């Protein structure tokens, strides 16, 4: 069974034999809720590629100390995938973030699409973003990722147009598109971007702007997926054709 993982702010300079102390909410949950014990083996990561395997040498209610047995520096997986996720209603946003994190997305961009029912403004925007970030953090630990995803602040359509221009391949999922996702040419390396629309679908203007900026409108198949699952289906289909998933 894979060892449990805990996220720490930094592992800079840590080498085999060093002691690393974990504090705060991360430690409290591990010790009090999960009942972490001395002698237990686990993983520590900083979320940006460094992975420490070690054993717990000491615990308190708000901290625990790990003696590092092995330290690895893992390269960021390539190609790097960004998903622009239109705001879903209810808890479907957290579901989308969770499954996208599990399949290895590097960046998740919440997007205020024209037909998004949910609205992020003011205090609600800050709370919703924090919830997405917490969901990504916990999902990344569950998936044992050495590189945790970035969840950035709410994007406008203008922001998405700019993102399309920055990547090697950009895909807009659209049920009326004629280009199948499986026919898309993929680079062996580089950056990929997938745009997922809201429950009400993308507007013609949104699709037109993204295509004009360099994106390709693609369909997944004859089925119409929910916004919370379309992204993970598309990313999985793309990654299955890359070296990351043995393609």
C-alpha positions as protocol buffer text, in pm:
chain_id: "A"
residue {
  index: 1
  type: UNK
  ca { x: 0 y: 0 z: 0 }
}
residue {
  index: 2
  type: UNK
  ca { x: 126 y: 349 z: -86 }
}
residue {
  index: 3
  type: UNK
  ca { x: 235 y: 554 z: 212 }
}
residue {
  index: 4
  type: UNK
  ca { x: 19 y: 849 z: 323 }
}
residue {
  index: 5
  type: UNK
  ca { x: 141 y: 1191 z: 212 }
}
residue {
  index: 6
  type: UNK
  ca { x: 160 y: 1522 z: 397 }
}
residue {
  index: 7
  type: UNK
  ca { x: 223 y: 1866 z: 249 }
}
residue {
  index: 8
  type: UNK
  ca { x: 482 y: 2099 z: 404 }
}
residue {
  index: 9
  type: UNK
  ca { x: 574 y: 2457 z: 307 }
}
residue {
  index: 10
  type: UNK
  ca { x: 935 y: 2375 z: 216 }
}
residue {
  index: 11
  type: UNK
  ca { x: 1181 y: 2087 z: 202 }
}
residue {
  index: 12
  type: UNK
  ca { x: 1476 y: 2297 z: 86 }
}
residue {
  index: 13
  type: UNK
  ca { x: 1807 y: 2158 z: 204 }
}
residue {
  index: 14
  type: UNK
  ca { x: 1659 y: 1841 z: 352 }
}
residue {
  index: 15
  type: UNK
  ca { x: 1881 y: 1533 z: 314 }
}
residue {
  index: 16
  type: UNK
  ca { x: 1862 y: 1172 z: 430 }
}
residue {
  index: 17
  type: UNK
  ca { x: 1901 y: 1157 z: 808 }
}
residue {
  index: 18
  type: UNK
  ca { x: 1759 y: 1505 z: 870 }
}
residue {
  index: 19
  type: UNK
  ca { x: 1461 y: 1566 z: 1097 }
}
residue {
  index: 20
  type: UNK
  ca { x: 1164 y: 1757 z: 955 }
}
residue {
  index: 21
  type: UNK
  ca { x: 899 y: 1902 z: 1187 }
}
residue {
  index: 22
  type: UNK
  ca { x: 545 y: 1948 z: 1054 }
}
residue {
  index: 23
  type: UNK
  ca { x: 322 y: 2195 z: 1237 }
}
residue {
  index: 24
  type: UNK
  ca { x: -19 y: 2362 z: 1220 }
}
residue {
  index: 25
  type: UNK
  ca { x: -344 y: 2223 z: 1081 }
}
residue {
  index: 26
  type: UNK
  ca { x: -164 y: 1959 z: 873 }
}
residue {
  index: 27
  type: UNK
  ca { x: -1 y: 1814 z: 1184 }
}
residue {
  index: 28
  type: UNK
  ca { x: -311 y: 1848 z: 1402 }
}
residue {
  index: 29
  type: UNK
  ca { x: -522 y: 1653 z: 1154 }
}
residue {
  index: 30
  type: UNK
  ca { x: -256 y: 1382 z: 1120 }
}
residue {
  index: 31
  type: UNK
  ca { x: -200 y: 1336 z: 1493 }
}
residue {
  index: 32
  type: UNK
  ca { x: -546 y: 1398 z: 1642 }
}
residue {
  index: 33
  type: UNK
  ca { x: -778 y: 1285 z: 1362 }
}
residue {
  index: 34
  type: UNK
  ca { x: -574 y: 1023 z: 1176 }
}
residue {
  index: 35
  type: UNK
  ca { x: -394 y: 918 z: 1497 }
}
residue {
  index: 36
  type: UNK
  ca { x: -44 y: 927 z: 1354 }
}
residue {
  index: 37
  type: UNK
  ca { x: 199 y: 731 z: 1573 }
}
residue {
  index: 38
  type: UNK
  ca { x: 574 y: 721 z: 1634 }
}
residue {
  index: 39
  type: UNK
  ca { x: 740 y: 473 z: 1399 }
}
residue {
  index: 40
  type: UNK
  ca { x: 484 y: 517 z: 1121 }
}
residue {
  index: 41
  type: UNK
  ca { x: 627 y: 555 z: 770 }
}
residue {
  index: 42
  type: UNK
  ca { x: 498 y: 834 z: 548 }
}
residue {
  index: 43
  type: UNK
  ca { x: 573 y: 1075 z: 265 }
}
residue {
  index: 44
  type: UNK
  ca { x: 635 y: 1447 z: 286 }
}
residue {
  index: 45
  type: UNK
  ca { x: 623 y: 1679 z: -16 }
}
residue {
  index: 46
  type: UNK
  ca { x: 656 y: 2050 z: -79 }
}
residue {
  index: 47
  type: UNK
  ca { x: 422 y: 2023 z: -379 }
}
residue {
  index: 48
  type: UNK
  ca { x: 690 y: 2135 z: -624 }
}
residue {
  index: 49
  type: UNK
  ca { x: 871 y: 1810 z: -689 }
}
residue {
  index: 50
  type: UNK
  ca { x: 1059 y: 1715 z: -372 }
}
residue {
  index: 51
  type: UNK
  ca { x: 946 y: 1395 z: -200 }
}
residue {
  index: 52
  type: UNK
  ca { x: 1076 y: 1269 z: 135 }
}
residue {
  index: 53
  type: UNK
  ca { x: 1019 y: 918 z: 265 }
}
residue {
  index: 54
  type: UNK
  ca { x: 1064 y: 888 z: 639 }
}
residue {
  index: 55
  type: UNK
  ca { x: 942 y: 768 z: 977 }
}
residue {
  index: 56
  type: UNK
  ca { x: 772 y: 959 z: 1257 }
}
residue {
  index: 57
  type: UNK
  ca { x: 1006 y: 1009 z: 1553 }
}
residue {
  index: 58
  type: UNK
  ca { x: 792 y: 1236 z: 1774 }
}
residue {
  index: 59
  type: UNK
  ca { x: 435 y: 1372 z: 1798 }
}
residue {
  index: 60
  type: UNK
  ca { x: 248 y: 1642 z: 1990 }
}
residue {
  index: 61
  type: UNK
  ca { x: -110 y: 1762 z: 1943 }
}
residue {
  index: 62
  type: UNK
  ca { x: 2 y: 2032 z: 1700 }
}
residue {
  index: 63
  type: UNK
  ca { x: 319 y: 1886 z: 1545 }
}
residue {
  index: 64
  type: UNK
  ca { x: 507 y: 1576 z: 1444 }
}
residue {
  index: 65
  type: UNK
  ca { x: 868 y: 1513 z: 1347 }
}
residue {
  index: 66
  type: UNK
  ca { x: 986 y: 1288 z: 1066 }
}
residue {
  index: 67
  type: UNK
  ca { x: 1336 y: 1148 z: 1015 }
}
residue {
  index: 68
  type: UNK
  ca { x: 1408 y: 1147 z: 642 }
}
residue {
  index: 69
  type: UNK
  ca { x: 1521 y: 812 z: 500 }
}
residue {
  index: 70
  type: UNK
  ca { x: 1521 y: 905 z: 131 }
}
residue {
  index: 71
  type: UNK
  ca { x: 1486 y: 1228 z: -66 }
}
residue {
  index: 72
  type: UNK
  ca { x: 1378 y: 1246 z: -431 }
}
residue {
  index: 73
  type: UNK
  ca { x: 1354 y: 1543 z: -667 }
}
residue {
  index: 74
  type: UNK
  ca { x: 1105 y: 1457 z: -938 }
}
residue {
  index: 75
  type: UNK
  ca { x: 1070 y: 1656 z: -1263 }
}
residue {
  index: 76
  type: UNK
  ca { x: 736 y: 1816 z: -1338 }
}
residue {
  index: 77
  type: UNK
  ca { x: 529 y: 1581 z: -1557 }
}
residue {
  index: 78
  type: UNK
  ca { x: 514 y: 1678 z: -1924 }
}
residue {
  index: 79
  type: UNK
  ca { x: 315 y: 1773 z: -2115 }
}
residue {
  index: 80
  type: UNK
  ca { x: 179 y: 2019 z: -1860 }
}
residue {
  index: 81
  type: UNK
  ca { x: -201 y: 2048 z: -1863 }
}
residue {
  index: 82
  type: UNK
  ca { x: -414 y: 2349 z: -1769 }
}
residue {
  index: 83
  type: UNK
  ca { x: -792 y: 2324 z: -1745 }
}
residue {
  index: 84
  type: UNK
  ca { x: -1013 y: 2633 z: -1766 }
}
residue {
  index: 85
  type: UNK
  ca { x: -1323 y: 2528 z: -1574 }
}
residue {
  index: 86
  type: UNK
  ca { x: -1640 y: 2732 z: -1613 }
}
residue {
  index: 87
  type: UNK
  ca { x: -1806 y: 2784 z: -1275 }
}
residue {
  index: 88
  type: UNK
  ca { x: -2058 y: 2504 z: -1210 }
}
residue {
  index: 89
  type: UNK
  ca { x: -2346 y: 2535 z: -969 }
}
residue {
  index: 90
  type: UNK
  ca { x: -2350 y: 2380 z: -625 }
}
residue {
  index: 91
  type: UNK
  ca { x: -2070 y: 2147 z: -524 }
}
residue {
  index: 92
  type: UNK
  ca { x: -1988 y: 2036 z: -877 }
}
residue {
  index: 93
  type: UNK
  ca { x: -1695 y: 2278 z: -882 }
}
residue {
  index: 94
  type: UNK
  ca { x: -1522 y: 2091 z: -602 }
}
residue {
  index: 95
  type: UNK
  ca { x: -1595 y: 1761 z: -778 }
}
residue {
  index: 96
  type: UNK
  ca { x: -1433 y: 1890 z: -1098 }
}
residue {
  index: 97
  type: UNK
  ca { x: -1127 y: 2013 z: -906 }
}
residue {
  index: 98
  type: UNK
  ca { x: -1094 y: 1683 z: -724 }
}
residue {
  index: 99
  type: UNK
  ca { x: -1099 y: 1458 z: -1030 }
}
residue {
  index: 100
  type: UNK
  ca { x: -884 y: 1695 z: -1239 }
}
residue {
  index: 101
  type: UNK
  ca { x: -624 y: 1688 z: -963 }
}
residue {
  index: 102
  type: UNK
  ca { x: -635 y: 1310 z: -944 }
}
residue {
  index: 103
  type: UNK
  ca { x: -553 y: 1272 z: -1314 }
}
residue {
  index: 104
  type: UNK
  ca { x: -257 y: 1510 z: -1296 }
}
residue {
  index: 105
  type: UNK
  ca { x: -366 y: 1856 z: -1412 }
}
residue {
  index: 106
  type: UNK
  ca { x: -102 y: 2120 z: -1334 }
}
residue {
  index: 107
  type: UNK
  ca { x: -325 y: 2427 z: -1321 }
}
residue {
  index: 108
  type: UNK
  ca { x: -698 y: 2484 z: -1273 }
}
residue {
  index: 109
  type: UNK
  ca { x: -847 y: 2816 z: -1380 }
}
residue {
  index: 110
  type: UNK
  ca { x: -1201 y: 2899 z: -1260 }
}
residue {
  index: 111
  type: UNK
  ca { x: -1379 y: 3093 z: -1532 }
}
residue {
  index: 112
  type: UNK
  ca { x: -1684 y: 3320 z: -1526 }
}
residue {
  index: 113
  type: UNK
  ca { x: -1843 y: 3206 z: -1853 }
}
residue {
  index: 114
  type: UNK
  ca { x: -2142 y: 3391 z: -1999 }
}
residue {
  index: 115
  type: UNK
  ca { x: -2384 y: 3112 z: -1907 }
}
residue {
  index: 116
  type: UNK
  ca { x: -2234 y: 3021 z: -1570 }
}
residue {
  index: 117
  type: UNK
  ca { x: -2510 y: 3007 z: -1310 }
}
residue {
  index: 118
  type: UNK
  ca { x: -2273 y: 3044 z: -1016 }
}
residue {
  index: 119
  type: UNK
  ca { x: -2133 y: 3390 z: -948 }
}
residue {
  index: 120
  type: UNK
  ca { x: -1810 y: 3464 z: -761 }
}
residue {
  index: 121
  type: UNK
  ca { x: -1801 y: 3817 z: -625 }
}
residue {
  index: 122
  type: UNK
  ca { x: -1648 y: 3981 z: -320 }
}
residue {
  index: 123
  type: UNK
  ca { x: -1626 y: 3764 z: -12 }
}
residue {
  index: 124
  type: UNK
  ca { x: -1791 y: 3473 z: -190 }
}
residue {
  index: 125
  type: UNK
  ca { x: -1519 y: 3474 z: -453 }
}
residue {
  index: 126
  type: UNK
  ca { x: -1247 y: 3452 z: -188 }
}
residue {
  index: 127
  type: UNK
  ca { x: -1425 y: 3172 z: -2 }
}
residue {
  index: 128
  type: UNK
  ca { x: -1500 y: 2976 z: -318 }
}
residue {
  index: 129
  type: UNK
  ca { x: -1141 y: 3003 z: -441 }
}
residue {
  index: 130
  type: UNK
  ca { x: -1013 y: 2890 z: -100 }
}
residue {
  index: 131
  type: UNK
  ca { x: -1247 y: 2590 z: -114 }
}
residue {
  index: 132
  type: UNK
  ca { x: -1123 y: 2492 z: -460 }
}
residue {
  index: 133
  type: UNK
  ca { x: -762 y: 2527 z: -344 }
}
residue {
  index: 134
  type: UNK
  ca { x: -825 y: 2314 z: -34 }
}
residue {
  index: 135
  type: UNK
  ca { x: -998 y: 2049 z: -248 }
}
residue {
  index: 136
  type: UNK
  ca { x: -700 y: 2040 z: -485 }
}
residue {
  index: 137
  type: UNK
  ca { x: -455 y: 2016 z: -196 }
}
residue {
  index: 138
  type: UNK
  ca { x: -633 y: 1720 z: -34 }
}
residue {
  index: 139
  type: UNK
  ca { x: -686 y: 1543 z: -368 }
}
residue {
  index: 140
  type: UNK
  ca { x: -318 y: 1585 z: -454 }
}
residue {
  index: 141
  type: UNK
  ca { x: -214 y: 1428 z: -124 }
}
residue {
  index: 142
  type: UNK
  ca { x: -458 y: 1142 z: -180 }
}
residue {
  index: 143
  type: UNK
  ca { x: -314 y: 1088 z: -529 }
}
residue {
  index: 144
  type: UNK
  ca { x: 43 y: 1101 z: -387 }
}
residue {
  index: 145
  type: UNK
  ca { x: 144 y: 1377 z: -627 }
}
residue {
  index: 146
  type: UNK
  ca { x: 490 y: 1529 z: -587 }
}
residue {
  index: 147
  type: UNK
  ca { x: 377 y: 1828 z: -794 }
}
residue {
  index: 148
  type: UNK
  ca { x: 54 y: 1976 z: -661 }
}
residue {
  index: 149
  type: UNK
  ca { x: -175 y: 2174 z: -893 }
}
residue {
  index: 150
  type: UNK
  ca { x: -213 y: 2549 z: -886 }
}
residue {
  index: 151
  type: UNK
  ca { x: -567 y: 2687 z: -854 }
}
residue {
  index: 152
  type: UNK
  ca { x: -561 y: 3050 z: -964 }
}
residue {
  index: 153
  type: UNK
  ca { x: -812 y: 3335 z: -909 }
}
residue {
  index: 154
  type: UNK
  ca { x: -1124 y: 3373 z: -1121 }
}
residue {
  index: 155
  type: UNK
  ca { x: -1056 y: 3442 z: -1489 }
}
residue {
  index: 156
  type: UNK
  ca { x: -1256 y: 3646 z: -1737 }
}
residue {
  index: 157
  type: UNK
  ca { x: -1304 y: 3549 z: -2101 }
}
residue {
  index: 158
  type: UNK
  ca { x: -1030 y: 3797 z: -2192 }
}
residue {
  index: 159
  type: UNK
  ca { x: -797 y: 3611 z: -1954 }
}
residue {
  index: 160
  type: UNK
  ca { x: -886 y: 3280 z: -2121 }
}
residue {
  index: 161
  type: UNK
  ca { x: -809 y: 3423 z: -2465 }
}
residue {
  index: 162
  type: UNK
  ca { x: -466 y: 3522 z: -2335 }
}
residue {
  index: 163
  type: UNK
  ca { x: -409 y: 3173 z: -2192 }
}
residue {
  index: 164
  type: UNK
  ca { x: -496 y: 3013 z: -2528 }
}
residue {
  index: 165
  type: UNK
  ca { x: -221 y: 3216 z: -2688 }
}
residue {
  index: 166
  type: UNK
  ca { x: 39 y: 3101 z: -2437 }
}
residue {
  index: 167
  type: UNK
  ca { x: 16 y: 2722 z: -2483 }
}
residue {
  index: 168
  type: UNK
  ca { x: 122 y: 2477 z: -2754 }
}
residue {
  index: 169
  type: UNK
  ca { x: -221 y: 2315 z: -2796 }
}
residue {
  index: 170
  type: UNK
  ca { x: -556 y: 2451 z: -2674 }
}
residue {
  index: 171
  type: UNK
  ca { x: -883 y: 2259 z: -2691 }
}
residue {
  index: 172
  type: UNK
  ca { x: -1235 y: 2395 z: -2647 }
}
residue {
  index: 173
  type: UNK
  ca { x: -1486 y: 2122 z: -2566 }
}
residue {
  index: 174
  type: UNK
  ca { x: -1801 y: 2186 z: -2769 }
}
residue {
  index: 175
  type: UNK
  ca { x: -2083 y: 1943 z: -2842 }
}
residue {
  index: 176
  type: UNK
  ca { x: -2143 y: 2090 z: -3189 }
}
residue {
  index: 177
  type: UNK
  ca { x: -1779 y: 2067 z: -3299 }
}
residue {
  index: 178
  type: UNK
  ca { x: -1692 y: 1835 z: -3587 }
}
residue {
  index: 179
  type: UNK
  ca { x: -1329 y: 1770 z: -3493 }
}
residue {
  index: 180
  type: UNK
  ca { x: -1297 y: 1460 z: -3270 }
}
residue {
  index: 181
  type: UNK
  ca { x: -1063 y: 1499 z: -2975 }
}
residue {
  index: 182
  type: UNK
  ca { x: -882 y: 1180 z: -3070 }
}
residue {
  index: 183
  type: UNK
  ca { x: -774 y: 1329 z: -3405 }
}
residue {
  index: 184
  type: UNK
  ca { x: -592 y: 1620 z: -3247 }
}
residue {
  index: 185
  type: UNK
  ca { x: -213 y: 1624 z: -3306 }
}
residue {
  index: 186
  type: UNK
  ca { x: -24 y: 1644 z: -2976 }
}
residue {
  index: 187
  type: UNK
  ca { x: 335 y: 1753 z: -2914 }
}
residue {
  index: 188
  type: UNK
  ca { x: 555 y: 1514 z: -2712 }
}
residue {
  index: 189
  type: UNK
  ca { x: 627 y: 1797 z: -2470 }
}
residue {
  index: 190
  type: UNK
  ca { x: 490 y: 2145 z: -2415 }
}
residue {
  index: 191
  type: UNK
  ca { x: 175 y: 2288 z: -2261 }
}
residue {
  index: 192
  type: UNK
  ca { x: -184 y: 2180 z: -2320 }
}
residue {
  index: 193
  type: UNK
  ca { x: -499 y: 2370 z: -2231 }
}
residue {
  index: 194
  type: UNK
  ca { x: -858 y: 2244 z: -2213 }
}
residue {
  index: 195
  type: UNK
  ca { x: -1156 y: 2482 z: -2189 }
}
residue {
  index: 196
  type: UNK
  ca { x: -1469 y: 2338 z: -2026 }
}
residue {
  index: 197
  type: UNK
  ca { x: -1795 y: 2530 z: -2058 }
}
residue {
  index: 198
  type: UNK
  ca { x: -2080 y: 2567 z: -1804 }
}
residue {
  index: 199
  type: UNK
  ca { x: -2403 y: 2369 z: -1773 }
}
residue {
  index: 200
  type: UNK
  ca { x: -2575 y: 2595 z: -2027 }
}
residue {
  index: 201
  type: UNK
  ca { x: -2296 y: 2550 z: -2280 }
}
residue {
  index: 202
  type: UNK
  ca { x: -2060 y: 2792 z: -2451 }
}
residue {
  index: 203
  type: UNK
  ca { x: -2186 y: 3086 z: -2650 }
}
residue {
  index: 204
  type: UNK
  ca { x: -2094 y: 3122 z: -3016 }
}
residue {
  index: 205
  type: UNK
  ca { x: -1899 y: 3434 z: -2927 }
}
residue {
  index: 206
  type: UNK
  ca { x: -1689 y: 3248 z: -2667 }
}
residue {
  index: 207
  type: UNK
  ca { x: -1610 y: 2963 z: -2904 }
}
residue {
  index: 208
  type: UNK
  ca { x: -1529 y: 3207 z: -3183 }
}
residue {
  index: 209
  type: UNK
  ca { x: -1293 y: 3414 z: -2969 }
}
residue {
  index: 210
  type: UNK
  ca { x: -1104 y: 3110 z: -2841 }
}
residue {
  index: 211
  type: UNK
  ca { x: -1073 y: 2955 z: -3188 }
}
residue {
  index: 212
  type: UNK
  ca { x: -954 y: 3286 z: -3329 }
}
residue {
  index: 213
  type: UNK
  ca { x: -686 y: 3293 z: -3057 }
}
residue {
  index: 214
  type: UNK
  ca { x: -561 y: 2951 z: -3169 }
}
residue {
  index: 215
  type: UNK
  ca { x: -777 y: 2691 z: -2993 }
}
residue {
  index: 216
  type: UNK
  ca { x: -938 y: 2393 z: -3165 }
}
residue {
  index: 217
  type: UNK
  ca { x: -1306 y: 2320 z: -3098 }
}
residue {
  index: 218
  type: UNK
  ca { x: -1341 y: 1945 z: -3034 }
}
residue {
  index: 219
  type: UNK
  ca { x: -1609 y: 1700 z: -2935 }
}
residue {
  index: 220
  type: UNK
  ca { x: -1560 y: 1408 z: -2699 }
}
residue {
  index: 221
  type: UNK
  ca { x: -1823 y: 1182 z: -2853 }
}
residue {
  index: 222
  type: UNK
  ca { x: -2198 y: 1151 z: -2901 }
}
residue {
  index: 223
  type: UNK
  ca { x: -2269 y: 1180 z: -2528 }
}
residue {
  index: 224
  type: UNK
  ca { x: -2310 y: 1516 z: -2356 }
}
residue {
  index: 225
  type: UNK
  ca { x: -2115 y: 1518 z: -2031 }
}
residue {
  index: 226
  type: UNK
  ca { x: -2169 y: 1736 z: -1727 }
}
residue {
  index: 227
  type: UNK
  ca { x: -1930 y: 2027 z: -1685 }
}
residue {
  index: 228
  type: UNK
  ca { x: -1788 y: 1861 z: -1373 }
}
residue {
  index: 229
  type: UNK
  ca { x: -1687 y: 1545 z: -1562 }
}
residue {
  index: 230
  type: UNK
  ca { x: -1617 y: 1667 z: -1916 }
}
residue {
  index: 231
  type: UNK
  ca { x: -1275 y: 1804 z: -1820 }
}
residue {
  index: 232
  type: UNK
  ca { x: -1148 y: 1484 z: -1660 }
}
residue {
  index: 233
  type: UNK
  ca { x: -1272 y: 1280 z: -1957 }
}
residue {
  index: 234
  type: UNK
  ca { x: -1093 y: 1508 z: -2202 }
}
residue {
  index: 235
  type: UNK
  ca { x: -768 y: 1525 z: -2003 }
}
residue {
  index: 236
  type: UNK
  ca { x: -766 y: 1147 z: -1963 }
}
residue {
  index: 237
  type: UNK
  ca { x: -817 y: 1100 z: -2336 }
}
residue {
  index: 238
  type: UNK
  ca { x: -531 y: 1339 z: -2412 }
}
residue {
  index: 239
  type: UNK
  ca { x: -288 y: 1197 z: -2154 }
}
residue {
  index: 240
  type: UNK
  ca { x: -352 y: 842 z: -2277 }
}
residue {
  index: 241
  type: UNK
  ca { x: -181 y: 949 z: -2600 }
}
residue {
  index: 242
  type: UNK
  ca { x: 128 y: 1091 z: -2429 }
}
residue {
  index: 243
  type: UNK
  ca { x: 432 y: 940 z: -2259 }
}
residue {
  index: 244
  type: UNK
  ca { x: 284 y: 1035 z: -1920 }
}
residue {
  index: 245
  type: UNK
  ca { x: 32 y: 754 z: -1953 }
}
residue {
  index: 246
  type: UNK
  ca { x: 245 y: 527 z: -2166 }
}
residue {
  index: 247
  type: UNK
  ca { x: 132 y: 654 z: -2506 }
}
